[in-house]
Amino acid sequence: MAVHLLDTQYDADSYQKYRFPPSENLQSVIFSYLEEKKVDPVRLAVDVGCGSGQSTHVLAAHFEKVVGTDISEAQIEAAKQAASFPNVTYHVCPAEELPFADGSVDLITAFTAAHWFDMPRFMKEVDRVLKPHRCVALSTYTADFSMHYKDCSERLTEIFTETHDQLLKYADEKVNLVIAEYKEVFESMPFPDTKRVTQIFDKIPMSVSGVIGLFQSFSMYQAFLRSDPEAAKSLLQKTEQRFLETMGVCSNETQVEIGIRSACVLGCKGP
Ligand SMILES: C[S@@+](CC[C@H](N)C(=O)[O-])C[C@H]1O[C@@H](n2cnc3c(N)ncnc32)[C@H](O)[C@@H]1O
């Protein structure tokens, strides 16, 4: 069964504000794979589970037409409201029922979304809509985060990890696919030509308030908030205080870097 997320499980506003687009090195893994597989001409890319569109935008420069799809009307509404590109459109639909003709798509992506899908039904759709010799790239960031600021990176990373671990108690079981770095997603790929890359490192600059916003954008934080609003808000307030005290600064607009490690599963359809 697909996990049909209610719009309340993600806060589209937090998404729009605090989620960052696919990192540079992750993009480079995907586009190098497309080059290797000679995906040209590059007509249509479909970004499934596109959320508020940050991931969809990075495809715009590489494809004639890009369609972002998501099951959440609120996410698609937020995507439509955001500044975008003329060749990008959005559509509300489940990943397991893509509104594209057989053999019509050059690339399917899902950034930090595939773990929510009904995997066998989604993979069947991927196989149906892709043209022969065309590709799919399913990526996520792993649970391996770090936080960097001057000489206190180690302590900040510990605080970040403690908060992340507390939130994990509220994670849906589908998040286990992320913890396992998409091993099962890889194993369910229907194509013989596949590849899984798990050591993709990037550093994302953001403010301390941005780090707190990133936590707020996680579905597991939204679950905690629904279960115990006071405790959830207090956890993030305390986390912010601890960050600022450790850094010896007062402003939550102070810039830090968040280190992320992404995993990406790639596949190329046969003839
Ligand atoms: C973690 S967000 C990722 C959004 C975006 N790709 C990004 O990188 O910021 C996961 C998204 O998957 C969507 N989603 C979950 N289950 C889905 C399904 N079965 N079909 C389509 N979208 C789904 C959610 O609504 C949510 O917007």
The ligand as an SDF file (V2000), in Angstrom:
LIG
                    3D

 27 29  0  0  0  0  0  0  0  0999 V2000
   10.1540   14.5330    1.7280 C   0  0  0  0  0  0  0  0  0  0  0  0
    9.0810   15.2220    0.5110 S   0  0  0  0  0  0  0  0  0  0  0  0
   10.2230   15.5320   -0.8270 C   0  0  0  0  0  0  0  0  0  0  0  0
    9.8290   16.7050   -1.7100 C   0  0  0  0  0  0  0  0  0  0  0  0
   10.8410   17.1110   -2.7770 C   0  0  0  0  0  0  0  0  0  0  0  0
   11.0960   16.0440   -3.7280 N   0  0  0  0  0  0  0  0  0  0  0  0
   12.1230   17.6240   -2.1600 C   0  0  0  0  0  0  0  0  0  0  0  0
   13.1800   17.0590   -2.4590 O   0  0  0  0  0  0  0  0  0  0  0  0
   12.0820   18.6000   -1.4250 O   0  0  0  0  0  0  0  0  0  0  0  0
    8.1800   13.8300   -0.0090 C   0  0  0  0  0  0  0  0  0  0  0  0
    7.0200   14.1660   -0.9350 C   0  0  0  0  0  0  0  0  0  0  0  0
    6.4840   12.9390   -1.4490 O   0  0  0  0  0  0  0  0  0  0  0  0
    5.0870   13.1080   -1.5740 C   0  0  0  0  0  0  0  0  0  0  0  0
    4.4520   11.7670   -1.6160 N   0  0  0  0  0  0  0  0  0  0  0  0
    4.3380   10.8650   -0.6230 C   0  0  0  0  0  0  0  0  0  0  0  0
    3.7110    9.7620   -1.0360 N   0  0  0  0  0  0  0  0  0  0  0  0
    3.4310    9.9480   -2.3500 C   0  0  0  0  0  0  0  0  0  0  0  0
    2.8200    9.1440   -3.3580 C   0  0  0  0  0  0  0  0  0  0  0  0
    2.3690    7.9120   -3.1030 N   0  0  0  0  0  0  0  0  0  0  0  0
    2.7060    9.6710   -4.5950 N   0  0  0  0  0  0  0  0  0  0  0  0
    3.1850   10.9170   -4.8790 C   0  0  0  0  0  0  0  0  0  0  0  0
    3.7650   11.7140   -3.9740 N   0  0  0  0  0  0  0  0  0  0  0  0
    3.9110   11.2320   -2.7170 C   0  0  0  0  0  0  0  0  0  0  0  0
    4.7030   13.9320   -0.3550 C   0  0  0  0  0  0  0  0  0  0  0  0
    3.4510   14.5770   -0.5180 O   0  0  0  0  0  0  0  0  0  0  0  0
    5.8790   14.9090   -0.2600 C   0  0  0  0  0  0  0  0  0  0  0  0
    5.6290   16.1070   -0.9330 O   0  0  0  0  0  0  0  0  0  0  0  0
  1  2  1  0
  2  3  1  0
  2 10  1  0
  3  4  1  0
  4  5  1  0
  5  6  1  0
  5  7  1  0
  7  8  2  0
  7  9  1  0
 10 11  1  0
 11 12  1  0
 11 26  1  0
 12 13  1  0
 13 14  1  0
 13 24  1  0
 14 15  1  0
 14 23  1  0
 15 16  2  0
 16 17  1  0
 17 18  1  0
 17 23  2  0
 18 19  1  0
 18 20  2  0
 20 21  1  0
 21 22  2  0
 22 23  1  0
 24 25  1  0
 24 26  1  0
 26 27  1  0
M  CHG  2   2   1   9  -1
M  END
$$$$
